[in-house]
Amino acid sequence: MSADFQIAFRKNNGNLFVAPRGDFNDASAKELINLLIEQYEGAGRIFINTRNLCNVCPLGCSTFKCRFIQSRVPAGQLFFKGEKGFEMAPDGSKVIICIEKNRCGCKGNCANCLCFKNKTRKRITKERISV
């Protein structure tokens, strides 16, 4: 495995959760496909989190898609989490986009929170419209 690419994975309830990290190029794609072939047990789903991928190279995506077709892993069981999944996903697989919610739960009442800034921004927009 190259120094700029690492893959962490775990299994839970028959599903395989994969978290690649670093640059996704031709060599990285081969490593990821090999991991899927070795670890997939023929049942359950595979979730690949793309959040920690830095650069997604078109050659890496092409290599992944071509080698995936040759594997025994069904595309319908493959789920990519994150925007970069659109580039990597082979035909028949799915991409999951999660919208992050405000974690503090303050409903816009704390000054250092992103939800406060969004509330302020909305209020300013409303004032400009009414003036």
Helices and strands as residue ranges (DSSP letters): E 5-12, E 15-24, H 26-39, E 46-49, E 53-56, H 58-70, G 75-77, E 78-81, H 85-88, E 94-96, H 114-130
